[in-house]
Amino acid sequence: MMNHRFASHLSLSALAALLFFAATPALAQKSIPPAKAPVSPFEMTAKKLNDTTYVKVTYNSPRIQDPKTGQKRVIFGKLVPYGEVWRLGANAATELTTTGDIELAGKRLPAGTYALFAIPQADKWTLIVNKDVGQWGAYKYNKDNDVLRVDVPAKKTADTYEAFTIAFDEKGTALNLTWENTQVTVPVSPAKKG
């Protein structure tokens, strides 16, 4: 009896020691938390319009919720004032790259990379295509570098979009800009020949 108890005690002690030594390397490792998600993450939308024309838009996507307080913000007319040039997102100015000439809302845009800005109003937005790329925000926006401007209607949506989103429609015939309860649709197509 005594030997059996000693043997079972020994095997439990041995098992505990084995578990301790097996777990020691794991205990010695540092736990590294994941990188904090950016407040306005980098996003991209792209579409191949035809065999020679590929269009890509890169932007940072802010949210309705204030990242500091967690409170819901009023976006258009308050955070993004009406009648003023806006970077069309957050952080760096939004950029559009096209490998072929395109038409935005009926106006021709040559192939290249451009900064995009907008002047929002309650019922329409002016979309601005500017040749000064690599800007932070719209702080150094210079109207003299505008390549073109187009006015497009703004409509109210039944849905609320928490994140500012730029996306091509399924057919690739329009670029939709949505945030809060606003949607702006910019017709886009390969430029007509000639």
Secondary structure as GFF3:
##gff-version 3
##sequence-region A 1 194
A	DSSP	alpha_helix	2	28	.	.	.	ID=ss1
A	DSSP	beta_strand	42	48	.	.	.	ID=ss2
A	DSSP	beta_strand	54	60	.	.	.	ID=ss3
A	DSSP	beta_strand	94	98	.	.	.	ID=ss4
A	DSSP	beta_strand	102	104	.	.	.	ID=ss5
A	DSSP	beta_strand	107	109	.	.	.	ID=ss6
A	DSSP	beta_strand	112	120	.	.	.	ID=ss7
A	DSSP	beta_strand	124	130	.	.	.	ID=ss8
A	DSSP	three_ten_helix	143	145	.	.	.	ID=ss9
A	DSSP	beta_strand	146	168	.	.	.	ID=ss10
A	DSSP	beta_strand	174	190	.	.	.	ID=ss11
###
